[in-house]
Amino acid sequence: MSNPELSPSNELAPYAFDRATNTACVGTKDGLTLYTGSAIQEWCIGDVPHVRSYILAIITDAVLRHFEEKHQKDPIAMNGFFLHKSEVAPTVVAIQDLKTSRKGYCLVKAMLFQPKDKTTVLTSADDFDPELYKEKVHVIFTMGNMDGEEGVTHFHEPYQAPDRSIMEPYEYFFMGDYVEALLQKVVTDDESGRGAPVFNQSIKFKDGRDTDFKAIPYWCDMFIPPPVMLGEETLGGRVWCPTMQLEVQFKRRPACKEVISSIVAPHIINNRFDASGGIWDLDGNLIALTRHQCLIVPWSRNSKKDPSKL
């Protein structure tokens, strides 16, 4: 399978996702390897770039490039922390090696910065001044090589892929130009008959792009937050669910276009909730697990528009 995520140029990339997420190395400075990119308007949700998954894809692109010539080409895990709201503006991903190894697992820190002056575009690592930037997202990656992993495999009460056959076509208001989805629209709470905080879907890129490692963090967070399935009456109106923390554990190399996902929010306490679940291919092979810590806040925190008109 080809590697569209490593296309050398945004303009030449054949797929919309890569044109929005590709990065380029501009050199090293003070122990940091720097990659430049841009968060663009077309991939916004509300007035904010889709920080959870779109911004993570930009960071993942830089990390994949950082390890392109190394033995550890495969992401094993990532833990991301969202420090400040991202903006439509240039990005700089600064990567620092934390643990290196010839054949074993490696750890890197990847920090996404955006310039305080949105017109600033970094073209050389020598010009990078941290005082002129604000860190927006902080991610720790574990990198390895899945070809070298072998040993015991055992499953005990694992997550189960949802049934695609009972899903219906669904068009996302945001991102609808780029993704095509099927959705299990109502998961009912057996006791109350109301919607339950569970979100099941099948999703792929509309332009035919393959699912690869860069796409996995995007799919792991490209969903309607499960608490929304409870309904606006329960939630007190339309809400936005910003992510505070997100983890992805990569279980196999993806080799598909469409993926099935299931995300559950079992604990909602004082407008803070955890959500966890999995990503599978259509054959039921587990690709990744994910876990989130999020907040429930009024939609007005994310958009200046009247939510009734969206």
Backbone bond lengths (Angstrom), bond angles and torsions (degrees), N, CA, C in turn:
res aa  C-N    CA-C-N  psi(-1)  N-CA   C-N-CA  omega(-1)  CA-C   N-CA-C  phi
1 M - - - 1.471 - - 1.525 109.13 -
2 S 1.304 116.37 140.32 1.457 120.84 179.84 1.519 110.68 -71.00
3 N 1.336 115.86 168.89 1.455 121.97 -179.67 1.525 110.18 -118.93
4 P 1.341 117.93 77.17 1.468 119.40 -177.34 1.509 112.46 -64.20
5 E 1.361 117.58 -21.94 1.455 119.07 -178.17 1.521 112.37 -69.02
6 L 1.365 116.59 -14.95 1.454 119.71 -179.46 1.523 111.53 -106.39
7 S 1.319 116.95 20.14 1.458 120.74 173.71 1.519 109.28 -57.81
8 P 1.342 118.96 136.24 1.464 120.22 -171.42 1.517 115.59 -73.84
9 S 1.319 118.67 -12.68 1.462 119.09 -174.85 1.513 110.39 -142.40
10 N 1.334 115.96 136.16 1.462 119.27 175.82 1.522 111.46 -60.84
11 E 1.338 116.35 -41.33 1.453 120.03 -176.43 1.530 111.71 -67.35
12 L 1.337 117.49 -31.38 1.450 121.40 -176.98 1.514 112.48 -90.81
13 A 1.307 118.55 -11.93 1.456 121.28 -178.01 1.524 110.00 -63.23
14 P 1.336 117.91 133.22 1.462 119.71 -174.90 1.518 114.60 -76.94
15 Y 1.323 118.49 -14.24 1.458 121.21 -174.13 1.527 111.16 -118.85
16 A 1.332 115.38 146.10 1.463 121.39 -175.99 1.525 112.01 -60.52
17 F 1.338 116.97 -39.50 1.460 120.79 -178.71 1.521 111.12 -60.24
18 D 1.326 117.11 -40.21 1.465 120.36 -179.95 1.519 112.00 -74.31
19 R 1.320 116.91 -35.23 1.465 118.54 176.75 1.521 110.81 -63.56
20 A 1.343 116.91 -25.89 1.463 121.00 -179.08 1.529 112.97 -91.91
21 T 1.345 117.79 -14.36 1.466 119.24 -171.23 1.521 114.77 -126.95
22 N 1.324 118.72 -9.30 1.460 119.38 -178.73 1.529 111.43 -63.81
23 T 1.333 115.39 147.38 1.458 122.06 177.33 1.523 109.39 -126.17
24 A 1.324 115.74 167.64 1.458 121.61 178.36 1.520 109.04 -138.15
25 C 1.322 115.90 136.93 1.465 120.70 179.81 1.525 110.14 -76.33
26 V 1.343 116.40 133.05 1.467 121.03 178.19 1.535 111.28 -115.15
27 G 1.343 116.57 8.43 1.457 118.91 174.91 1.519 113.14 121.06
28 T 1.309 115.36 -171.30 1.459 122.16 -179.23 1.523 110.61 -123.52
29 K 1.341 115.48 150.92 1.450 121.56 178.01 1.518 108.87 -157.05
30 D 1.314 116.25 127.82 1.475 122.38 175.74 1.519 112.25 53.64
31 G 1.337 115.82 42.28 1.453 120.06 177.28 1.514 115.10 81.18
32 L 1.319 118.01 3.35 1.464 122.58 179.67 1.528 109.86 -110.28
33 T 1.326 116.65 135.91 1.454 121.43 170.28 1.516 107.09 -98.42
34 L 1.328 117.24 126.96 1.463 122.55 -169.12 1.524 111.29 -109.70
35 Y 1.331 115.48 133.36 1.460 123.34 178.38 1.527 108.63 -126.62
36 T 1.313 116.33 133.70 1.463 120.24 -178.71 1.522 111.08 -105.74
37 G 1.313 115.18 150.11 1.459 122.34 176.97 1.513 108.83 -159.59
38 S 1.332 116.27 -157.23 1.459 119.11 -179.93 1.518 109.59 -158.76
39 A 1.343 116.15 139.33 1.459 122.64 171.55 1.521 107.34 -93.85
40 I 1.332 117.01 120.87 1.457 120.62 -171.00 1.533 111.74 -110.67
41 Q 1.326 115.64 158.18 1.453 123.24 -173.57 1.524 112.65 -61.07
42 E 1.337 116.62 -36.95 1.460 120.01 -174.26 1.527 113.02 -62.24
43 W 1.333 117.10 -19.47 1.456 120.44 -178.30 1.524 110.67 -109.91
44 C 1.332 115.80 35.36 1.457 121.53 177.06 1.524 110.84 -93.58
45 I 1.316 115.70 153.42 1.461 123.00 166.03 1.518 105.89 -119.00
46 G 1.315 116.05 117.06 1.460 119.11 -169.46 1.523 107.92 68.77
47 D 1.320 116.44 -133.25 1.458 120.77 179.21 1.523 111.59 -100.50
48 V 1.334 117.26 14.45 1.462 121.42 -173.57 1.522 109.58 -125.66
49 P 1.349 118.52 134.23 1.460 118.87 171.08 1.530 109.14 -53.81
50 H 1.319 115.68 143.67 1.457 120.45 -176.10 1.525 108.11 -63.32
51 V 1.341 115.39 80.57 1.461 121.56 -167.02 1.510 112.72 -58.11
52 R 1.316 118.37 -36.74 1.450 119.78 -172.07 1.515 111.44 -67.34
53 S 1.308 117.69 -49.22 1.453 119.11 -173.05 1.517 113.77 -108.08
54 Y 1.326 117.59 -43.17 1.458 119.49 179.19 1.524 111.05 -63.45
55 I 1.320 116.96 -47.47 1.453 120.18 -179.96 1.530 110.68 -65.91
56 L 1.336 117.30 -37.94 1.463 119.47 176.43 1.523 111.37 -63.42
57 A 1.325 117.64 -32.77 1.460 120.19 177.96 1.533 110.91 -66.14
58 I 1.331 117.45 -37.66 1.469 120.37 175.93 1.525 109.74 -61.38
59 I 1.330 116.27 -44.93 1.465 120.26 179.66 1.523 110.72 -64.82
60 T 1.339 117.06 -43.33 1.460 120.72 -179.96 1.510 111.19 -62.67
61 D 1.327 117.77 -38.13 1.455 120.94 176.64 1.527 110.82 -57.25
62 A 1.335 116.30 -45.60 1.462 119.99 -179.97 1.531 111.25 -63.63
63 V 1.331 117.25 -40.83 1.466 120.45 -179.16 1.526 110.48 -66.92
64 L 1.335 117.73 -41.47 1.458 120.28 177.12 1.524 111.23 -60.89
65 R 1.319 117.25 -38.88 1.463 120.38 176.85 1.524 110.71 -66.56
66 H 1.328 116.20 -37.81 1.462 121.08 -179.14 1.534 111.20 -61.27
67 F 1.346 115.72 -32.25 1.467 120.41 -177.49 1.527 113.01 -105.20
68 E 1.312 117.81 11.38 1.462 121.63 -173.49 1.525 112.51 -58.55
69 E 1.322 117.45 -37.20 1.463 121.47 -177.66 1.527 112.24 -101.89
70 K 1.318 117.52 12.41 1.456 121.22 -178.14 1.531 110.54 -107.16
71 H 1.315 116.01 165.87 1.460 121.04 178.86 1.524 111.03 -65.17
72 Q 1.312 117.23 -36.49 1.474 122.53 -175.66 1.528 110.27 -86.23
73 K 1.328 116.30 77.33 1.465 121.13 -176.19 1.522 113.12 -88.48
74 D 1.331 116.43 -13.85 1.465 120.25 -171.54 1.524 111.38 -104.43
75 P 1.336 118.46 128.74 1.461 119.24 171.42 1.525 109.65 -70.34
76 I 1.332 115.73 134.41 1.460 122.18 179.01 1.527 109.71 -102.27
77 A 1.320 115.98 -39.69 1.464 120.25 178.57 1.512 109.16 -157.68
78 M 1.328 115.54 155.13 1.455 121.03 172.26 1.521 108.43 -142.32
79 N 1.323 115.34 141.66 1.460 122.18 176.67 1.521 107.36 -128.31
80 G 1.337 116.22 113.93 1.453 121.47 -175.25 1.508 112.54 -112.40
81 F 1.340 115.23 142.12 1.459 122.45 178.99 1.522 107.84 -125.48
82 F 1.323 115.98 127.70 1.461 121.62 -174.68 1.524 108.33 -98.87
83 L 1.329 115.16 109.23 1.461 121.23 -171.50 1.516 112.74 -88.91
84 H 1.332 116.26 -41.59 1.463 121.45 -178.03 1.524 108.84 -145.62
85 K 1.315 116.24 156.11 1.458 122.12 -179.82 1.529 110.01 -63.76
86 S 1.327 116.16 130.57 1.459 119.89 177.35 1.522 109.90 -78.12
87 E 1.338 115.45 164.19 1.461 121.78 -175.73 1.524 109.61 -134.16
88 V 1.331 115.26 164.75 1.460 120.74 171.55 1.529 106.41 -74.32
89 A 1.314 115.25 101.97 1.467 120.58 -172.35 1.524 108.85 -173.00
90 P 1.340 117.11 166.13 1.461 119.68 174.05 1.532 111.82 -59.72
91 T 1.321 115.62 155.74 1.464 121.39 178.49 1.520 109.81 -126.73
92 V 1.323 114.96 151.89 1.460 122.23 170.50 1.522 107.45 -130.67
93 V 1.327 117.05 123.07 1.455 121.88 175.25 1.525 108.04 -102.45
94 A 1.316 115.96 117.69 1.465 122.44 -179.87 1.523 108.65 -104.03
95 I 1.318 116.84 120.94 1.459 122.23 -176.10 1.524 109.72 -111.56
96 Q 1.328 115.06 130.31 1.466 121.44 178.16 1.521 108.77 -124.32
97 D 1.318 117.55 128.15 1.456 122.09 176.99 1.526 109.35 -72.68
98 L 1.325 116.12 128.11 1.462 121.81 178.27 1.521 111.52 -103.91
99 K 1.318 117.26 -37.86 1.464 122.89 178.78 1.512 107.75 -144.63
100 T 1.313 117.11 120.99 1.456 121.72 179.29 1.520 110.01 -110.28
101 S 1.309 115.84 156.79 1.455 121.45 -179.88 1.519 108.68 -158.41
102 R 1.324 117.07 150.37 1.452 119.66 179.58 1.522 111.00 -72.84
103 K 1.333 118.00 -44.41 1.461 122.03 -178.66 1.527 113.41 -128.66
104 G 1.337 117.87 -13.46 1.456 120.82 -177.54 1.513 112.60 -86.66
105 Y 1.320 115.09 -168.15 1.455 120.19 -179.94 1.521 111.35 -73.91
106 C 1.315 115.83 148.63 1.465 122.84 178.30 1.526 109.18 -122.31
107 L 1.326 114.88 154.24 1.457 121.39 175.36 1.517 109.15 -122.67
108 V 1.323 116.57 136.30 1.460 121.31 173.59 1.516 109.29 -134.16
109 K 1.312 114.12 152.18 1.460 122.40 172.20 1.520 107.99 -104.29
110 A 1.329 116.76 127.53 1.464 121.65 179.43 1.520 108.78 -121.70
111 M 1.323 116.19 119.90 1.463 122.09 -176.58 1.525 109.52 -115.58
112 L 1.321 116.81 126.30 1.454 120.03 177.09 1.524 109.49 -96.49
113 F 1.329 115.17 120.77 1.461 123.12 177.95 1.524 109.86 -110.01
114 Q 1.329 115.57 150.11 1.457 121.23 168.32 1.526 108.39 -128.92
115 P 1.346 116.58 143.56 1.461 119.52 -176.45 1.524 112.26 -69.21
116 K 1.321 116.62 144.16 1.462 120.67 175.09 1.519 110.41 -65.73
117 D 1.323 116.95 -33.20 1.458 123.11 170.86 1.522 106.89 -96.61
118 K 1.335 117.20 108.66 1.456 121.10 -172.01 1.527 113.87 -63.98
119 T 1.321 117.66 -12.66 1.464 119.76 179.61 1.524 111.87 -85.13
120 T 1.332 117.39 -6.53 1.467 120.88 -177.22 1.521 110.60 -75.31
121 V 1.318 116.56 124.79 1.465 122.47 175.58 1.519 108.04 -121.98
122 L 1.311 117.24 116.75 1.461 122.30 -178.04 1.525 110.04 -76.23
123 T 1.330 116.93 127.02 1.461 121.38 178.90 1.517 112.50 -117.84
124 S 1.314 117.25 -11.04 1.463 121.55 179.67 1.513 109.03 -146.86
125 A 1.333 116.49 138.33 1.462 120.79 179.20 1.522 111.25 -60.19
126 D 1.312 117.40 -30.91 1.471 121.08 -179.26 1.530 111.58 -61.06
127 D 1.333 117.30 -24.61 1.463 120.95 -177.39 1.523 113.04 -90.41
128 F 1.334 118.23 -0.16 1.461 120.73 -176.59 1.525 110.25 -76.35
129 D 1.325 115.66 118.59 1.458 123.12 177.21 1.525 107.76 -122.36
130 P 1.342 118.59 107.36 1.463 120.55 -177.30 1.517 114.25 -54.50
131 E 1.330 117.58 -25.58 1.458 120.17 179.96 1.518 112.67 -67.28
132 L 1.335 116.71 -18.91 1.456 121.09 -179.34 1.523 112.58 -94.20
133 Y 1.349 116.10 3.23 1.465 121.13 -176.04 1.519 110.15 -128.55
134 K 1.336 115.02 162.04 1.457 121.26 175.33 1.525 108.33 -125.17
135 E 1.334 116.12 128.67 1.451 119.39 178.63 1.529 109.53 -74.67
136 K 1.336 116.17 129.10 1.458 121.20 -177.31 1.532 112.83 -106.37
137 V 1.339 117.03 -38.05 1.465 121.49 -176.92 1.523 108.78 -138.39
138 H 1.325 115.54 139.86 1.467 122.04 -177.37 1.533 107.45 -126.06
139 V 1.331 117.75 121.19 1.459 121.53 -173.64 1.527 110.31 -130.15
140 I 1.329 116.43 138.45 1.458 122.73 171.03 1.526 107.85 -108.76
141 F 1.326 116.87 125.36 1.460 122.72 178.20 1.520 110.34 -109.62
142 T 1.328 115.89 137.63 1.459 122.53 164.66 1.522 106.88 -102.06
143 M 1.322 116.86 125.05 1.460 121.70 -178.57 1.531 109.55 -116.83
144 G 1.324 116.21 145.54 1.456 121.24 179.47 1.509 110.30 -155.99
145 N 1.323 116.02 -162.72 1.459 121.82 176.42 1.520 107.33 -132.99
146 M 1.331 116.82 110.95 1.456 120.97 -174.26 1.513 113.20 -65.72
147 D 1.342 117.79 -20.29 1.462 119.89 176.71 1.525 111.70 -64.21
148 G 1.332 116.73 -25.53 1.458 120.51 -177.94 1.516 113.80 -91.82
149 E 1.328 117.61 -0.05 1.463 120.54 -178.64 1.538 109.70 -90.28
150 E 1.325 116.38 125.48 1.457 121.12 178.42 1.523 108.72 -152.78
151 G 1.335 116.59 162.09 1.458 120.19 179.51 1.511 111.60 133.87
152 V 1.328 116.06 -154.78 1.463 122.61 -174.61 1.527 111.39 -64.32
153 T 1.311 116.78 135.18 1.469 123.65 170.50 1.518 107.74 -127.08
154 H 1.323 117.40 124.31 1.467 121.93 -178.33 1.518 108.73 -152.48
155 F 1.317 116.82 139.91 1.455 121.64 -179.76 1.523 109.63 -119.13
156 H 1.322 117.03 133.34 1.463 122.95 176.49 1.520 109.04 -130.26
157 E 1.299 116.05 110.78 1.460 122.21 -178.12 1.533 111.98 48.14
158 P 1.310 117.13 53.86 1.478 119.69 -177.67 1.516 111.88 -74.46
159 Y 1.332 115.57 163.17 1.458 119.75 170.60 1.535 108.65 -58.19
160 Q 1.330 115.96 146.13 1.456 121.25 179.89 1.522 110.17 -113.26
161 A 1.329 116.05 138.29 1.462 120.51 175.93 1.525 109.64 -66.43
162 P 1.331 118.63 136.62 1.470 120.72 177.84 1.529 111.48 -70.20
163 D 1.315 115.05 166.03 1.462 122.38 -177.43 1.528 110.19 -83.47
164 R 1.322 116.60 109.65 1.457 121.01 -178.77 1.529 111.87 -66.05
165 S 1.329 117.73 -27.84 1.465 120.75 -173.39 1.523 113.08 -66.88
166 I 1.333 117.79 -19.25 1.467 119.91 -179.47 1.526 112.27 -99.97
167 M 1.333 116.37 6.49 1.461 120.29 179.88 1.524 110.85 -87.08
168 E 1.333 115.49 155.81 1.456 122.24 -178.82 1.525 109.78 -121.79
169 P 1.357 117.87 152.25 1.468 120.04 178.41 1.520 111.40 -55.88
170 Y 1.328 114.95 139.52 1.463 120.54 -179.80 1.527 108.26 -142.19
171 E 1.329 116.21 133.46 1.459 120.61 178.27 1.523 109.62 -110.76
172 Y 1.324 115.69 118.88 1.461 120.60 176.99 1.515 109.99 -66.94
173 F 1.346 116.79 134.35 1.462 120.22 175.84 1.527 109.29 -62.13
174 F 1.346 115.86 -47.68 1.454 121.43 171.75 1.526 107.59 -95.08
175 M 1.284 118.43 142.22 1.462 124.95 179.00 1.525 113.20 73.95
176 G 1.329 117.99 3.66 1.452 120.06 -178.71 1.524 113.84 -63.67
177 D 1.322 117.42 -22.20 1.458 120.58 177.27 1.517 111.95 -75.52
178 Y 1.320 116.69 -15.44 1.464 120.09 -170.96 1.522 114.17 -116.73
179 V 1.331 118.15 -22.69 1.456 119.83 -177.88 1.518 110.62 -126.83
180 E 1.326 115.34 153.22 1.453 123.09 177.65 1.517 107.65 -123.41
181 A 1.326 117.78 128.54 1.462 120.28 -170.48 1.515 112.32 -135.14
182 L 1.330 114.26 153.44 1.449 124.23 165.85 1.521 106.60 -116.38
183 L 1.326 116.53 142.68 1.459 120.15 -173.37 1.526 110.47 -134.66
184 Q 1.331 115.55 134.83 1.455 120.14 167.28 1.518 106.11 -82.25
185 K 1.316 116.43 98.33 1.461 121.05 -162.29 1.521 114.00 -68.13
186 V 1.334 118.69 -33.86 1.455 120.30 -177.77 1.520 109.62 -132.17
187 V 1.312 115.61 118.45 1.455 121.23 168.58 1.520 105.56 -108.55
188 T 1.332 117.10 115.43 1.462 121.50 -169.54 1.516 111.57 -92.55
189 D 1.309 114.71 136.94 1.457 121.57 170.77 1.530 107.44 -73.10
190 D 1.335 117.33 121.90 1.462 121.29 -173.48 1.525 113.06 -61.48
191 E 1.318 116.94 -29.62 1.461 119.60 -175.14 1.527 112.36 -82.92
192 S 1.309 116.79 -45.96 1.466 119.78 -174.04 1.519 113.80 -98.06
193 G 1.334 116.56 -20.54 1.456 119.52 -175.40 1.509 113.49 81.45
194 R 1.319 118.16 -3.01 1.468 122.44 178.67 1.527 109.88 -84.92
195 G 1.329 115.28 169.80 1.443 119.79 175.94 1.515 111.18 -61.61
196 A 1.317 116.32 146.40 1.462 122.21 178.32 1.527 108.98 -106.40
197 P 1.340 118.29 154.21 1.478 121.47 -178.59 1.526 112.03 -76.33
198 V 1.330 115.00 64.46 1.458 123.42 -179.13 1.516 107.93 -133.02
199 F 1.339 116.55 135.63 1.462 119.92 179.63 1.522 108.92 -130.33
200 N 1.350 116.09 117.64 1.457 122.87 179.21 1.516 109.67 -119.34
201 Q 1.334 116.84 132.92 1.458 119.28 -180.00 1.521 110.55 -153.89
202 S 1.329 114.17 166.37 1.456 123.12 167.27 1.516 106.14 -124.17
203 I 1.350 117.35 136.62 1.469 119.13 -170.05 1.523 110.80 -149.10
204 K 1.333 115.13 149.98 1.464 121.42 177.46 1.525 108.42 -155.39
205 F 1.331 116.05 167.30 1.462 120.98 175.50 1.526 109.26 -76.97
206 K 1.333 116.56 137.32 1.459 120.97 -178.47 1.525 112.93 -65.38
207 D 1.350 116.84 -31.78 1.462 119.53 -175.54 1.527 113.11 -86.37
208 G 1.322 117.80 9.30 1.457 120.61 174.71 1.512 115.49 88.05
209 R 1.320 118.18 7.51 1.463 120.35 -179.43 1.522 110.41 -63.29
210 D 1.348 115.50 141.90 1.452 120.56 175.76 1.527 110.97 -69.27
211 T 1.308 115.59 154.19 1.465 120.90 167.27 1.521 108.00 -83.49
212 D 1.315 116.42 125.26 1.460 122.38 178.90 1.520 108.12 -133.05
213 F 1.328 116.84 -170.78 1.459 119.39 -177.04 1.529 111.95 -61.07
214 K 1.332 118.03 -36.94 1.465 119.21 -179.54 1.520 111.64 -66.49
215 A 1.324 116.19 -30.91 1.461 119.84 -178.68 1.526 112.77 -77.88
216 I 1.332 117.65 -22.87 1.463 119.51 -174.54 1.535 112.51 -60.31
217 P 1.353 120.79 -49.37 1.468 118.19 176.72 1.529 112.40 -58.98
218 Y 1.334 116.54 -32.04 1.465 119.51 177.54 1.522 110.31 -64.77
219 W 1.339 117.25 -49.78 1.460 120.11 179.80 1.521 111.40 -65.64
220 C 1.328 117.75 -32.41 1.462 120.17 -179.01 1.524 112.83 -65.92
221 D 1.320 116.49 -14.03 1.462 118.67 -179.23 1.526 112.75 -133.61
222 M 1.327 116.91 8.37 1.462 120.92 177.20 1.523 108.35 -91.88
223 F 1.332 115.50 80.78 1.453 120.11 -179.73 1.518 109.73 -157.93
224 I 1.314 115.55 162.02 1.462 120.47 171.65 1.525 107.10 -74.03
225 P 1.330 119.32 126.07 1.467 120.14 -177.84 1.528 110.88 -53.88
226 P 1.319 118.25 130.81 1.467 120.53 -176.12 1.530 115.06 -52.37
227 P 1.350 120.68 -36.65 1.469 117.96 178.40 1.522 113.51 -58.33
228 V 1.345 117.24 -27.84 1.462 120.06 179.58 1.521 110.83 -60.65
229 M 1.336 117.07 -27.55 1.459 120.42 -179.27 1.523 112.35 -67.85
230 L 1.332 116.93 -12.46 1.467 120.44 176.13 1.520 111.77 -71.22
231 G 1.350 116.69 -23.86 1.453 120.69 179.34 1.517 112.37 101.24
232 E 1.336 115.71 152.04 1.462 121.34 -176.71 1.522 112.62 -65.90
233 E 1.337 117.47 -28.65 1.461 119.37 179.29 1.528 110.35 -63.17
234 T 1.317 116.29 -43.38 1.466 120.51 178.77 1.518 111.34 -68.73
235 L 1.340 116.54 -38.21 1.459 121.69 -174.42 1.524 112.91 -85.43
236 G 1.313 118.59 -12.56 1.453 121.21 -179.62 1.507 113.86 82.96
237 G 1.339 118.14 26.10 1.454 121.75 -179.71 1.517 111.27 124.90
238 R 1.343 114.99 -177.35 1.460 119.64 179.48 1.519 109.56 -73.45
239 V 1.339 115.79 139.32 1.461 119.47 -173.73 1.526 110.60 -130.40
240 W 1.304 114.27 164.86 1.464 124.98 171.32 1.519 106.15 -122.39
241 C 1.326 117.17 145.39 1.470 121.36 -176.27 1.520 110.12 -122.93
242 P 1.339 117.78 80.76 1.465 119.87 179.44 1.522 111.66 -66.83
243 T 1.334 115.19 143.35 1.454 121.84 -179.06 1.523 110.30 -89.76
244 M 1.314 116.10 131.45 1.456 122.28 174.68 1.533 110.58 -92.28
245 Q 1.309 116.01 -38.52 1.458 121.94 -174.26 1.511 108.78 -149.28
246 L 1.335 117.31 142.30 1.459 121.53 -178.85 1.521 109.45 -144.34
247 E 1.313 115.59 133.49 1.468 121.90 177.44 1.519 109.59 -122.38
248 V 1.322 116.60 139.17 1.460 122.78 171.95 1.520 107.98 -128.27
249 Q 1.327 116.80 131.01 1.459 122.59 171.13 1.521 107.69 -113.04
250 F 1.320 116.16 118.70 1.459 122.40 -176.95 1.533 108.62 -87.04
251 K 1.328 117.22 126.00 1.456 121.09 -174.60 1.529 114.12 -105.34
252 R 1.317 117.93 -23.55 1.461 120.72 177.42 1.518 108.75 -159.38
253 R 1.338 115.78 161.36 1.458 119.30 174.28 1.522 109.00 -70.95
254 P 1.308 117.72 126.60 1.466 119.06 178.40 1.519 110.75 -70.58
255 A 1.328 115.51 143.88 1.463 121.15 177.23 1.526 107.82 -144.32
256 C 1.335 115.40 62.24 1.460 120.09 -174.57 1.529 108.55 -158.78
257 K 1.301 115.58 174.67 1.459 121.77 172.22 1.523 110.03 -105.33
258 E 1.319 116.57 -51.59 1.458 122.00 -176.47 1.524 110.54 -95.21
259 V 1.329 115.97 142.55 1.462 121.07 176.40 1.521 109.88 -128.03
260 I 1.325 115.61 154.57 1.460 122.98 174.83 1.522 107.49 -109.07
261 S 1.332 116.30 137.35 1.461 119.13 179.88 1.521 110.37 -132.91
262 S 1.318 114.94 151.49 1.456 122.26 174.80 1.515 107.95 -139.82
263 I 1.332 116.73 123.75 1.458 122.77 -177.90 1.521 108.78 -127.83
264 V 1.324 117.10 131.66 1.457 123.18 -177.40 1.524 109.20 -125.39
265 A 1.329 116.70 139.50 1.466 122.25 174.68 1.529 108.41 -112.59
266 P 1.338 118.24 90.62 1.471 120.03 -173.66 1.523 114.81 -77.28
267 H 1.342 116.87 -23.30 1.465 119.14 -175.03 1.525 109.87 -131.38
268 I 1.329 117.29 111.61 1.458 122.70 174.13 1.518 106.24 -115.71
269 I 1.322 117.05 112.13 1.453 121.80 -174.35 1.521 108.94 -131.38
270 N 1.329 116.94 114.95 1.464 122.22 178.09 1.526 112.28 53.91
271 N 1.341 115.87 44.97 1.469 123.22 176.54 1.530 113.70 68.23
272 R 1.311 117.72 15.76 1.471 121.44 170.62 1.517 107.48 -121.77
273 F 1.351 116.15 134.78 1.457 118.56 -175.44 1.526 111.25 -141.54
274 D 1.320 114.22 156.88 1.456 121.08 171.29 1.525 107.68 -105.44
275 A 1.332 115.99 145.92 1.460 121.93 177.25 1.520 107.82 -136.94
276 S 1.304 116.72 134.78 1.463 119.67 -178.36 1.517 109.51 -144.34
277 G 1.316 115.86 160.12 1.454 119.97 179.95 1.499 112.07 171.77
278 G 1.339 115.86 -159.00 1.453 120.61 -174.75 1.507 112.99 -141.89
279 I 1.341 113.88 168.58 1.458 124.19 176.25 1.523 107.30 -126.15
280 W 1.340 116.62 129.66 1.465 121.71 -179.23 1.521 110.05 -127.12
281 D 1.344 116.23 157.50 1.452 118.89 167.32 1.524 108.30 -84.87
282 L 1.330 116.97 177.04 1.464 120.06 -174.46 1.525 112.96 -70.83
283 D 1.329 117.31 -11.81 1.460 121.08 175.78 1.524 111.61 -90.63
284 G 1.332 116.96 2.65 1.457 120.77 178.82 1.509 115.17 85.20
285 N 1.331 117.52 10.46 1.462 120.76 177.10 1.528 110.21 -79.26
286 L 1.321 116.57 127.56 1.460 120.98 179.46 1.520 110.15 -70.55
287 I 1.339 116.58 124.50 1.462 122.08 179.60 1.518 111.31 -98.05
288 A 1.342 116.96 -41.95 1.467 119.66 -176.05 1.517 109.82 -158.33
289 L 1.329 115.03 154.98 1.454 123.34 169.95 1.521 108.27 -113.33
290 T 1.316 116.40 151.18 1.465 119.48 -179.40 1.519 110.47 -143.06
291 R 1.321 115.36 151.01 1.460 121.50 177.22 1.525 108.29 -144.15
292 H 1.334 115.96 137.36 1.450 121.89 -175.02 1.529 110.28 -128.36
293 Q 1.321 115.45 151.99 1.457 121.82 164.87 1.528 106.96 -121.78
294 C 1.328 116.48 122.61 1.465 121.27 -171.34 1.524 110.92 -135.59
295 L 1.328 114.53 168.14 1.457 122.67 175.18 1.522 110.03 -115.80
296 I 1.312 116.65 158.28 1.462 122.80 170.56 1.527 107.54 -110.85
297 V 1.344 116.87 116.72 1.460 121.32 -178.72 1.525 108.77 -133.31
298 P 1.333 118.82 160.03 1.464 120.65 178.01 1.521 112.05 -59.07
299 W 1.340 116.91 144.91 1.459 121.18 -179.70 1.526 111.94 -57.10
300 S 1.315 117.83 -28.90 1.461 121.15 -178.38 1.522 112.21 -59.90
301 R 1.331 117.66 -19.30 1.463 121.00 177.63 1.520 111.83 -70.82
302 N 1.339 117.04 -15.85 1.459 121.10 -174.85 1.517 113.37 -113.41
303 S 1.326 119.11 -11.09 1.458 120.60 -175.16 1.516 110.72 -154.22
304 K 1.314 115.06 146.69 1.445 120.94 175.23 1.529 111.75 -86.21
305 K 1.358 114.42 -7.97 1.464 118.87 -176.55 1.507 110.96 -81.47
306 D 1.315 116.12 154.59 1.453 122.71 173.69 1.530 108.12 -68.83
307 P 1.362 118.58 118.14 1.465 119.40 -175.92 1.515 113.67 -62.56
308 S 1.322 118.38 -22.63 1.455 120.17 179.59 1.518 112.14 -70.03
309 K 1.353 116.55 -15.27 1.447 120.42 -177.77 1.532 111.68 -100.52
310 L 1.338 116.96 1.66 1.457 119.67 -178.83 1.525 110.23 -88.57
